Amino acid sequence: MVHRLPIGLFLFWGSFLFFWLFSGWGPVTDPVESNYALPAKEMLLGGDWLTPHIYGQIWFDKPILIYWLTALSYQLFGFSDSVSRLVPALAGAGGITLIYSFVARIVSRRHGLVAAMILATSVHYYSMSKALITDMLLFVAGSAGLAYFYMGYSRYKGSTRWYLWMYPCFALAVLAKGPVGVLIPGLVVFLFLLVEKNWRELLKMRLLMGIPFFLLIAVPWFYYMYHLHGMEFLTVLLGVHNFLRATTAEHPGNNFFLFYPAIFLIGFLPWIGFVINGIWKGSIDAWKQKAPFQRFLLLWLFSFFLFYSLMATKYPTYLFPMWFPGAILTALYLPWAPKNFRFAEYILPVAIWWLALTIAGAVFLVGPFRWVYVGILLSAGLFYVYTSRIASKGRFFPNLCLFAIFIYLVVSAFVLPTAAERRSGLTLPAKLTQYSDAHVGFYRTYSASSVFYGGPTTTKVVLPEEIVSSDDGANWNLKYVMPLETIRDFAEPHSGTRRNLLFIQTSKVDDFKKVLDPTVEIRFVETFHKFSIFEVRRNEKVSEND
């Protein structure tokens, strides 16, 4: 173990700096990051470390782990954009160290290092390591649990004690994301034992010690919340965020057959050609050679894919746990010194990845920064092509890794801060101060980041028909604890204010006018960044009976 320690430490701190560098250059974004940053801030300022709050209201959105860790970061280092992203960067580094350590034990250190580099430089993993979101914590805890399971199953160092570490890992996964933290990994374990026809292994998994260990970590917070808040807690956390999402599409636009395949193909760039090769060859060995490790990795990968494909709600982040077994399969079958590169396997994915990032900078950036960025990426691309031609075939892997690391750092310094500014409410508090005498609302959107940066709590305005419910009484509006009004109610006079001002994304103004209630009239006030601001009031000329 001693000879692996320096490599593990280097991977951890090196990948942490890789992920965290430039994280403070962009503000906290809506609608995801702010929903974790603001409750963590309120947790620290309010002193309630057990019940999450947002806008001063109880918040049942996610389990407690991400709020604890983020609030602890704020307590240690203060409130800042870089500190807000400290947890995902550390967790991302932990995931890189984990995959290296696991593969080094099961296969070899060389394969472990290759798997770690493939994982760190894939698009999806890099982006997830730079965003405050629960999925990176779920990834690390769930992957660690399954890794410890296989170490116990394969009798690493002749012992089954590794099984005991599986249970606290799954418990932390539950505290990160809820029941899926143990449900899907449990499905992987079940299917693997089924395929291996080895049910007797259950007797060696130390269930009598492990299950109480799991319950001791996972259950107390859930029990406390249920004891304090009753069925409301279960209705929102389990009813809305689990059952309703499984049965009702929250984002119907994502519900098409190729959504998840596209996420997988794009998210594994620039390695996707080798990933497909690894999955294909791993499948052959898994069944023809009856290789248990390959079987385990494939069941791990496809269990997550099939489980979330069957769910009604689809998110790009749901498939993220597939990246761990995907990177390992890629490393196992990566050609070390190929005689020639296939166009579709290597050249095309790298070219698409590089071109997409170049175009992204050209779209998001303005002024001289656009041309500086494009110039850097074009020069780096030409330099990479030149070094690839003169380098030996065996050096293609480190060459591509260094190229990817450089490109990602340039993207982090130039593109991500600008993209974050466009999705953040950082500048809204100053504007809202000018309208302190108005009742302010946001139509079909809301900026929790505005409140995070010191702005007031405003109202979310919706149309009555936008309220979606399921048969058990849970509905999407239970997700929201900010003030919520229909457009007709918003148009009514409000005590203590002189007028009603509605912020509408400029790109959605025409659609809003098409569905505007005839009892409501609007008057344009001004444009502010991506918003058009309207004064809203009742149309006295139209009776409500018309």
C-alpha positions as a printed NumPy array, in Angstrom:
array([[  0.   ,   0.   ,   0.   ],
       [  2.918,   2.352,   0.731],
       [  4.117,   2.363,  -2.857],
       [  0.657,   3.547,  -4.011],
       [  0.339,   6.395,  -1.509],
       [  2.362,   9.048,  -3.369],
       [  0.455,   8.391,  -6.615],
       [ -2.873,   8.571,  -4.787],
       [ -1.934,  11.817,  -3.059],
       [ -0.69 ,  13.319,  -6.293],
       [ -3.874,  12.331,  -8.085],
       [ -6.06 ,  13.754,  -5.336],
       [ -4.409,  17.149,  -4.981],
       [ -3.561,  17.446,  -8.657],
       [ -7.123,  16.704,  -9.748],
       [ -8.512,  18.943,  -7.002],
       [ -6.522,  21.909,  -8.312],
       [ -7.518,  20.974, -11.86 ],
       [-11.206,  21.038, -10.941],
       [-11.153,  23.984,  -8.523],
       [ -8.938,  26.336, -10.513],
       [-10.896,  29.381, -11.789],
       [-14.05 ,  28.203,  -9.955],
       [-14.335,  31.58 ,  -8.283],
       [-14.313,  33.47 , -11.569],
       [-18.004,  32.752, -12.238],
       [-20.95 ,  33.443,  -9.912],
       [-23.306,  30.842,  -8.461],
       [-25.811,  29.917, -11.16 ],
       [-29.551,  29.298, -11.402],
       [-31.486,  27.114, -11.234],
       [-29.377,  24.323,  -9.696],
       [-26.31 ,  25.612,  -7.852],
       [-28.235,  28.332,  -6.044],
       [-30.685,  25.77 ,  -4.624],
       [-27.792,  24.272,  -2.665],
       [-25.724,  27.387,  -1.944],
       [-28.603,  29.401,  -0.468],
       [-29.872,  26.715,   1.968],
       [-26.287,  26.13 ,   3.106],
       [-25.896,  29.867,   3.721],
       [-29.181,  30.016,   5.642],
       [-28.153,  26.913,   7.597],
       [-24.997,  28.638,   8.785],
       [-26.583,  32.017,   9.463],
       [-29.74 ,  30.581,  11.058],
       [-27.977,  27.967,  13.159],
       [-30.34 ,  25.105,  12.25 ],
       [-28.069,  22.312,  11.021],
       [-30.789,  19.656,  10.8  ],
       [-33.701,  21.202,   8.891],
       [-32.69 ,  22.875,   5.598],
       [-34.292,  26.264,   4.848],
       [-34.508,  28.427,   1.744],
       [-36.063,  31.913,   1.607],
       [-36.602,  31.423,   5.334],
       [-38.937,  28.469,   4.664],
       [-38.419,  24.759,   5.363],
       [-36.861,  23.041,   2.352],
       [-37.36 ,  19.324,   1.673],
       [-35.653,  19.252,  -1.724],
       [-32.714,  16.927,  -1.008],
       [-31.225,  15.034,   1.938],
       [-28.867,  16.818,   4.265],
       [-25.325,  15.837,   3.19 ],
       [-24.639,  18.503,   0.565],
       [-26.007,  21.249,   2.825],
       [-23.834,  20.125,   5.725],
       [-20.668,  20.03 ,   3.658],
       [-21.316,  23.336,   1.892],
       [-22.279,  25.12 ,   5.123],
       [-19.118,  23.757,   6.747],
       [-17.099,  25.164,   3.848],
       [-18.696,  28.573,   4.363],
       [-17.99 ,  28.413,   8.079],
       [-14.318,  27.607,   7.513],
       [-13.547,  29.877,   4.566],
       [-16.378,  32.414,   4.275],
       [-18.964,  33.078,   1.583],
       [-17.525,  33.237,  -1.925],
       [-18.049,  31.688,  -5.344],
       [-14.902,  29.588,  -5.098],
       [-15.892,  28.241,  -1.663],
       [-19.347,  27.41 ,  -3.02 ],
       [-17.672,  24.982,  -5.418],
       [-15.175,  23.555,  -2.954],
       [-17.286,  20.476,  -2.15 ],
       [-17.733,  19.254,  -5.768],
       [-14.028,  19.839,  -6.482],
       [-12.996,  17.821,  -3.432],
       [-15.53 ,  15.104,  -4.22 ],
       [-14.366,  15.038,  -7.84 ],
       [-10.787,  14.588,  -6.669],
       [-11.977,  11.844,  -4.341],
       [-13.618,  10.07 ,  -7.264],
       [-10.385,  10.186,  -9.273],
       [ -8.39 ,   8.792,  -6.36 ],
       [-11.034,   6.131,  -5.77 ],
       [-11.03 ,   4.797,  -9.323],
       [ -7.228,   4.663,  -9.358],
       [ -7.062,   2.859,  -6.013],
       [ -9.789,   0.367,  -6.976],
       [ -8.389,  -0.551, -10.392],
       [ -4.814,  -0.651,  -9.055],
       [ -5.905,  -3.317,  -6.581],
       [ -8.036,  -5.391,  -8.944],
       [ -5.98 ,  -5.06 , -12.162],
       [ -2.793,  -2.961, -12.052],
       [ -1.531,   0.499, -11.156],
       [ -1.047,   1.292, -14.819],
       [ -4.669,   0.548, -15.64 ],
       [ -5.745,   2.472, -12.557],
       [ -3.851,   5.558, -13.657],
       [ -5.281,   5.316, -17.177],
       [ -8.841,   4.963, -15.839],
       [ -8.318,   7.965, -13.565],
       [ -7.06 ,  10.159, -16.416],
       [ -9.888,   9.091, -18.734],
       [-12.443,   9.891, -16.039],
       [-10.921,  13.257, -15.104],
       [-10.72 ,  14.483, -18.697],
       [-14.175,  13.413, -19.868],
       [-16.563,  16.307, -20.482],
       [-19.262,  15.207, -18.06 ],
       [-16.986,  14.423, -15.145],
       [-15.043,  17.648, -15.498],
       [-18.195,  19.753, -15.631],
       [-19.745,  17.945, -12.655],
       [-16.598,  18.564, -10.601],
       [-17.018,  22.29 , -11.113],
       [-20.73 ,  22.6  , -10.244],
       [-22.402,  22.608,  -6.84 ],
       [-24.807,  19.698,  -7.246],
       [-25.593,  16.504,  -5.333],
       [-24.656,  14.083,  -8.106],
       [-20.905,  14.184,  -7.483],
       [-21.418,  13.158,  -3.85 ],
       [-23.749,  10.38 ,  -4.979],
       [-21.176,   9.303,  -7.571],
       [-18.322,   8.99 ,  -5.079],
       [-20.291,   7.347,  -2.272],
       [-22.171,   4.912,  -4.542],
       [-19.072,   4.027,  -6.564],
       [-17.072,   3.446,  -3.385],
       [-19.784,   1.101,  -2.098],
       [-19.796,  -0.976,  -5.269],
       [-15.993,  -0.967,  -5.386],
       [-15.826,  -2.32 ,  -1.836],
       [-18.434,  -4.924,  -2.74 ],
       [-16.292,  -6.276,  -5.561],
       [-13.144,  -6.186,  -3.42 ],
       [-14.959,  -8.364,  -0.917],
       [-16.362, -10.635,  -3.62 ],
       [-12.97 , -11.087,  -5.29 ],
       [-11.34 , -11.721,  -1.879],
       [ -8.801,  -8.941,  -2.254],
       [ -5.951,  -9.811,   0.104],
       [ -7.848, -12.974,   0.914],
       [-10.448, -11.178,   3.014],
       [-14.165, -10.405,   2.991],
       [-13.794,  -7.522,   5.439],
       [-14.16 ,  -5.104,   2.519],
       [-17.88 ,  -5.804,   2.563],
       [-18.169,  -3.878,   5.82 ],
       [-17.029,  -0.667,   4.108],
       [-19.771,  -1.045,   1.511],
       [-22.562,  -0.277,   3.976],
       [-21.449,   3.182,   5.218],
       [-20.743,   4.189,   1.622],
       [-24.298,   3.341,   0.575],
       [-25.584,   5.163,   3.676],
       [-23.739,   8.314,   2.638],
       [-25.161,   7.923,  -0.868],
       [-28.655,   7.905,   0.662],
       [-27.831,  11.065,   2.63 ],
       [-26.633,  12.621,  -0.611],
       [-29.543,  11.798,  -2.924],
       [-32.157,   9.692,  -1.173],
       [-33.286,   6.065,  -1.682],
       [-31.609,   5.753,  -5.11 ],
       [-28.288,   5.871,  -3.246],
       [-28.832,   2.271,  -2.181],
       [-31.604,   1.091,  -4.519],
       [-29.642,   1.062,  -7.789],
       [-26.339,  -0.185,  -6.313],
       [-28.385,  -2.894,  -4.597],
       [-29.833,  -3.788,  -7.997],
       [-26.298,  -4.071,  -9.407],
       [-25.272,  -6.416,  -6.591],
       [-28.447,  -8.498,  -7.02 ],
       [-28.017,  -8.871, -10.789],
       [-24.332,  -9.721, -10.423],
       [-25.014, -12.499,  -7.924],
       [-27.843, -13.694, -10.178],
       [-25.592, -13.865, -13.249],
       [-22.79 , -15.486, -11.265],
       [-25.284, -17.934,  -9.697],
       [-23.593, -17.361,  -6.367],
       [-26.335, -16.685,  -3.819],
       [-24.25 , -18.285,  -1.09 ],
       [-22.092, -15.168,  -1.195],
       [-24.842, -13.387,   0.739],
       [-23.781, -15.41 ,   3.787],
       [-20.304, -13.89 ,   3.55 ],
       [-21.372, -10.268,   3.077],
       [-21.617,  -9.687,   6.849],
       [-25.235,  -8.593,   6.598],
       [-25.837,  -8.889,  10.35 ],
       [-23.144,  -6.299,  10.994],
       [-23.448,  -4.278,   7.801],
       [-27.198,  -3.557,   7.74 ],
       [-27.239,  -2.07 ,  11.286],
       [-24.135,  -0.074,  10.308],
       [-26.006,   1.247,   7.255],
       [-29.139,   2.075,   9.257],
       [-27.14 ,   3.796,  11.997],
       [-25.761,   6.289,   9.476],
       [-28.636,   6.667,   7.003],
       [-31.772,   6.596,   9.167],
       [-31.346,   9.093,  12.066],
       [-31.685,  12.274,   9.995],
       [-34.704,  10.937,   8.087],
       [-36.33 ,   9.822,  11.34 ],
       [-35.678,  13.215,  12.938],
       [-37.209,  15.048,   9.967],
       [-40.266,  12.79 ,   9.938],
       [-40.698,  13.125,  13.687],
       [-40.477,  16.916,  13.441],
       [-42.376,  17.587,  10.195],
       [-44.577,  14.527,   9.72 ],
       [-46.037,  13.429,   6.404],
       [-45.244,  16.732,   4.722],
       [-41.575,  15.745,   4.736],
       [-42.266,  12.337,   3.172],
       [-44.74 ,  13.772,   0.656],
       [-42.222,  16.256,  -0.707],
       [-38.945,  14.352,  -0.453],
       [-40.248,  10.913,  -1.408],
       [-43.548,  11.747,  -3.09 ],
       [-42.404,  14.609,  -5.314],
       [-38.669,  14.149,  -5.698],
       [-38.803,  10.379,  -6.119],
       [-42.238,   8.95 ,  -6.989],
       [-43.557,  11.903,  -8.988],
       [-40.334,  12.219, -10.964],
       [-40.451,   8.503, -11.718],
       [-44.037,   8.604, -12.978],
       [-44.522,  12.122, -14.392],
       [-42.153,  13.927, -16.751],
       [-40.947,  17.134, -15.15 ],
       [-39.251,  18.184, -18.382],
       [-41.201,  16.59 , -21.266],
       [-38.761,  18.023, -23.797],
       [-36.134,  15.527, -22.594],
       [-38.394,  12.52 , -23.137],
       [-37.154,  11.175, -26.408],
       [-35.439,   7.892, -27.141],
       [-31.984,   9.267, -27.949],
       [-31.722,  11.653, -24.969],
       [-29.623,   9.408, -22.739],
       [-27.543,   7.883, -25.564],
       [-26.712,  11.432, -26.666],
       [-25.747,  12.409, -23.098],
       [-23.469,   9.378, -22.877],
       [-21.828,  10.007, -26.249],
       [-21.246,  13.705, -25.615],
       [-20.339,  13.359, -21.958],
       [-17.543,  10.863, -22.601],
       [-15.796,  13.017, -25.191],
       [-12.974,  13.   , -26.189],
       [-12.724,   9.291, -25.242],
       [-16.063,   8.039, -26.508],
       [-14.543,   6.034, -29.386],
       [-12.391,   4.087, -26.964],
       [-15.282,   3.835, -24.485],
       [-17.466,   2.082, -27.062],
       [-14.543,  -0.186, -27.909],
       [-14.098,  -1.034, -24.225],
       [-17.78 ,  -1.804, -23.712],
       [-17.87 ,  -4.002, -26.814],
       [-14.738,  -5.991, -26.006],
       [-15.679,  -6.157, -22.338],
       [-19.042,  -7.654, -23.308],
       [-17.313, -10.325, -25.376],
       [-14.96 , -11.271, -22.543],
       [-17.717, -11.1  , -19.943],
       [-19.733, -13.857, -21.581],
       [-17.345, -15.823, -23.763],
       [-14.484, -15.817, -21.269],
       [-16.834, -15.584, -18.269],
       [-14.728, -12.769, -16.806],
       [-16.45 , -11.732, -13.534],
       [-14.875,  -8.263, -13.358],
       [-16.109,  -7.345, -16.831],
       [-19.544,  -8.75 , -15.999],
       [-19.693,  -6.66 , -12.862],
       [-18.699,  -3.46 , -14.682],
       [-21.217,  -4.014, -17.478],
       [-24.057,  -4.761, -15.068],
       [-23.081,  -1.631, -13.129],
       [-23.15 ,   0.448, -16.288],
       [-26.363,  -0.865, -17.832],
       [-28.32 ,  -1.036, -14.553],
       [-28.097,   2.729, -14.212],
       [-28.901,   3.253, -17.876],
       [-31.997,   1.042, -17.867],
       [-33.265,   2.241, -14.488],
       [-33.241,   5.898, -15.45 ],
       [-34.455,   5.219, -18.979],
       [-37.626,   3.78 , -17.46 ],
       [-38.214,   6.876, -15.333],
       [-40.567,   9.536, -16.723],
       [-38.326,  12.45 , -15.702],
       [-34.964,  12.574, -17.442],
       [-32.003,  14.705, -16.396],
       [-28.535,  14.845, -17.967],
       [-26.959,  14.119, -14.564],
       [-28.885,  10.933, -13.804],
       [-26.533,   8.723, -15.84 ],
       [-23.433,  10.144, -14.172],
       [-22.636,   6.993, -12.095],
       [-22.089,   5.154, -15.407],
       [-18.844,   7.058, -15.884],
       [-17.025,   5.007, -13.23 ],
       [-17.437,   1.558, -14.856],
       [-17.238,   3.153, -18.31 ],
       [-13.803,   4.615, -17.603],
       [-12.556,   1.291, -16.215],
       [-13.748,  -0.688, -19.241],
       [-12.051,   1.871, -21.486],
       [ -8.786,   1.52 , -19.59 ],
       [ -8.899,  -2.278, -19.739],
       [ -9.052,  -2.346, -23.55 ],
       [ -7.254,   0.848, -24.487],
       [ -4.682,   0.088, -27.209],
       [ -1.268,   1.05 , -25.836],
       [  0.618,   1.275, -29.133],
       [ -1.837,   0.865, -32.033],
       [ -0.41 ,   0.46 , -35.498],
       [ -2.943,   2.95 , -36.797],
       [ -5.895,   4.909, -35.453],
       [ -9.377,   4.353, -36.712],
       [-11.039,   7.559, -37.782],
       [-14.319,   6.939, -35.899],
       [-12.582,   5.626, -32.781],
       [-10.007,   8.331, -32.163],
       [ -9.722,  11.148, -34.688],
       [-13.408,  12.045, -35.079],
       [-14.306,  12.182, -31.324],
       [-11.291,  14.33 , -30.515],
       [-12.041,  16.64 , -33.437],
       [-15.714,  16.99 , -32.418],
       [-14.765,  17.685, -28.802],
       [-12.16 ,  20.306, -29.72 ],
       [-14.381,  21.963, -32.333],
       [-17.403,  22.085, -29.994],
       [-15.403,  23.8  , -27.254],
       [-13.962,  26.245, -29.764],
       [-17.415,  27.144, -31.06 ],
       [-18.758,  27.445, -27.511],
       [-16.187,  30.111, -26.752],
       [-16.948,  31.935, -29.982],
       [-20.645,  32.012, -29.023],
       [-20.384,  32.974, -25.349],
       [-17.477,  35.407, -25.478],
       [-17.565,  38.925, -26.88 ],
       [-14.971,  41.496, -27.839],
       [-11.252,  40.716, -27.911],
       [-11.59 ,  37.793, -25.482],
       [-13.446,  35.847, -28.154],
       [-10.555,  36.031, -30.597],
       [ -7.931,  35.421, -27.931],
       [ -9.779,  32.284, -26.863],
       [-10.311,  31.013, -30.408],
       [ -6.683,  31.745, -31.218],
       [ -5.469,  29.781, -28.189],
       [ -7.621,  26.754, -29.015],
       [ -6.658,  26.819, -32.702],
       [ -2.971,  27.032, -31.801],
       [ -3.323,  24.253, -29.227],
       [ -5.109,  22.077, -31.775],
       [ -2.406,  22.578, -34.389],
       [  0.301,  21.905, -31.809],
       [ -1.469,  18.731, -30.737],
       [ -1.749,  17.489, -34.32 ],
       [  1.965,  18.222, -34.857],
       [  3.107,  16.446, -31.673],
       [  0.81 ,  13.497, -32.41 ],
       [  2.409,  13.006, -35.813],
       [  5.982,  13.064, -34.554],
       [  5.369,  11.151, -31.294],
       [  5.453,   7.38 , -31.13 ],
       [  2.134,   5.53 , -31.173],
       [  2.635,   4.55 , -27.547],
       [  2.599,   8.196, -26.474],
       [ -0.822,   9.041, -27.86 ],
       [ -2.507,   8.593, -24.47 ],
       [ -0.389,  11.029, -22.399],
       [ -0.383,  13.396, -25.363],
       [ -4.187,  13.475, -25.484],
       [ -4.434,  13.796, -21.688],
       [ -2.154,  16.838, -21.629],
       [ -4.033,  18.369, -24.55 ],
       [ -7.376,  17.834, -22.777],
       [ -6.105,  19.289, -19.486],
       [ -4.845,  22.418, -21.237],
       [ -8.089,  22.887, -23.193],
       [-10.239,  22.481, -20.073],
       [ -8.18 ,  25.064, -18.182],
       [ -8.605,  27.546, -21.021],
       [-12.341,  26.863, -21.127],
       [-12.538,  27.353, -17.343],
       [-10.733,  30.67 , -17.53 ],
       [-12.608,  32.114, -20.512],
       [-15.946,  30.431, -21.21 ],
       [-17.33 ,  29.134, -17.917],
       [-17.267,  32.493, -16.075],
       [-19.168,  34.162, -18.912],
       [-21.641,  31.29 , -19.134],
       [-22.161,  31.458, -15.358],
       [-22.84 ,  35.191, -15.469],
       [-25.628,  34.589, -17.98 ],
       [-27.272,  32.041, -15.684],
       [-26.841,  33.926, -12.419],
       [-28.778,  36.578, -10.544],
       [-25.619,  38.269,  -9.278],
       [-26.624,  41.67 , -10.673],
       [-30.316,  41.456,  -9.713],
       [-30.047,  42.675,  -6.082],
       [-28.851,  46.111,  -7.187],
       [-31.707,  46.423,  -9.695],
       [-34.317,  45.167,  -7.202],
       [-33.154,  47.811,  -4.74 ],
       [-34.318,  50.434,  -7.24 ],
       [-37.794,  48.889,  -7.103],
       [-38.072,  48.596,  -3.329],
       [-41.55 ,  50.142,  -3.49 ],
       [-42.849,  47.465,  -5.911],
       [-44.23 ,  43.95 ,  -5.588],
       [-41.758,  42.051,  -7.793],
       [-42.295,  38.731,  -9.511],
       [-40.53 ,  36.503, -12.018],
       [-42.509,  34.712, -14.707],
       [-41.797,  30.968, -15.128],
       [-38.36 ,  31.341, -13.628],
       [-36.831,  32.302, -10.321],
       [-33.418,  33.423,  -9.155],
       [-32.354,  31.858,  -5.889],
       [-28.856,  33.171,  -6.61 ],
       [-30.24 ,  36.707,  -6.377],
       [-31.293,  35.959,  -2.795],
       [-27.917,  34.285,  -2.151],
       [-26.176,  37.521,  -3.16 ],
       [-28.321,  39.61 ,  -0.804],
       [-31.432,  40.329,  -2.862],
       [-34.98 ,  40.194,  -1.451],
       [-37.284,  37.201,  -1.742],
       [-39.622,  37.841,  -4.673],
       [-42.647,  36.021,  -6.126],
       [-42.75 ,  33.314,  -8.757],
       [-45.614,  33.895, -11.199],
       [-47.225,  31.001, -13.065],
       [-50.293,  30.283, -15.14 ],
       [-53.031,  28.2  , -13.477],
       [-52.756,  25.425, -16.061],
       [-49.045,  25.03 , -15.364],
       [-49.767,  23.295, -12.075],
       [-49.224,  19.559, -12.628],
       [-50.334,  17.004, -10.08 ],
       [-50.339,  13.238,  -9.665],
       [-53.051,  10.975,  -8.25 ],
       [-51.498,  10.813,  -4.777],
       [-51.805,  14.57 ,  -4.26 ],
       [-48.147,  15.377,  -4.811],
       [-47.557,  18.108,  -7.357],
       [-44.633,  19.982,  -8.787],
       [-45.531,  23.163,  -6.937],
       [-44.624,  21.438,  -3.672],
       [-41.029,  21.848,  -4.844],
       [-41.328,  25.599,  -4.478],
       [-41.394,  27.378,  -1.145],
       [-40.948,  30.893,  -2.459],
       [-44.12 ,  33.012,  -2.737],
       [-46.138,  31.608,  -5.65 ],
       [-48.973,  33.387,  -7.459],
       [-50.925,  33.064, -10.675],
       [-50.695,  35.976, -13.072],
       [-54.235,  37.061, -12.17 ],
       [-53.47 ,  37.13 ,  -8.448],
       [-50.19 ,  38.895,  -9.067],
       [-52.011,  41.692, -10.924],
       [-54.093,  42.529,  -7.849],
       [-53.001,  45.43 ,  -5.609],
       [-50.659,  44.367,  -2.787],
       [-50.48 ,  46.194,   0.5  ],
       [-47.308,  48.133,   1.165],
       [-46.377,  48.466,  -2.512],
       [-47.183,  51.01 ,  -5.192],
       [-47.156,  48.715,  -8.225],
       [-46.52 ,  45.186,  -9.476],
       [-43.409,  44.586, -11.598],
       [-42.946,  41.351, -13.497],
       [-39.548,  40.231, -14.796],
       [-39.911,  38.115, -17.953],
       [-37.051,  36.604, -19.913],
       [-36.94 ,  38.66 , -23.083],
       [-36.926,  35.552, -25.245],
       [-40.272,  34.493, -23.695],
       [-42.154,  37.791, -23.882],
       [-44.017,  36.928, -27.097],
       [-45.126,  33.569, -25.69 ],
       [-46.263,  35.278, -22.495],
       [-48.415,  37.756, -24.396],
       [-50.14 ,  34.916, -26.246],
       [-51.358,  33.307, -23.013],
       [-51.938,  36.509, -21.054],
       [-55.205,  36.56 , -19.137],
       [-57.553,  39.205, -20.645],
       [-58.29 ,  40.502, -17.159],
       [-54.637,  41.51 , -16.862],
       [-52.88 ,  44.348, -18.653],
       [-49.158,  45.013, -18.856],
       [-46.998,  48.048, -19.596],
       [-43.353,  47.827, -20.617],
       [-40.956,  49.515, -18.183],
       [-37.4  ,  48.669, -19.247],
       [-34.982,  45.935, -20.246],
       [-32.396,  44.669, -17.793],
       [-29.884,  42.117, -19.018],
       [-31.886,  39.072, -20.161],
       [-35.15 ,  40.342, -18.64 ],
       [-37.903,  42.61 , -19.876],
       [-39.659,  44.347, -16.985],
       [-43.408,  45.023, -17.144],
       [-45.816,  46.762, -14.832],
       [-48.793,  44.451, -14.281],
       [-52.272,  45.376, -13.104],
       [-55.895,  44.401, -13.495],
       [-57.594,  45.384, -16.723],
       [-60.546,  47.344, -15.371],
       [-62.175,  47.428, -18.81 ],
       [-62.647,  43.68 , -18.867],
       [-64.835,  42.046, -16.275],
       [-63.881,  38.658, -14.888],
       [-67.105,  37.216, -16.29 ],
       [-66.144,  37.868, -19.911]])
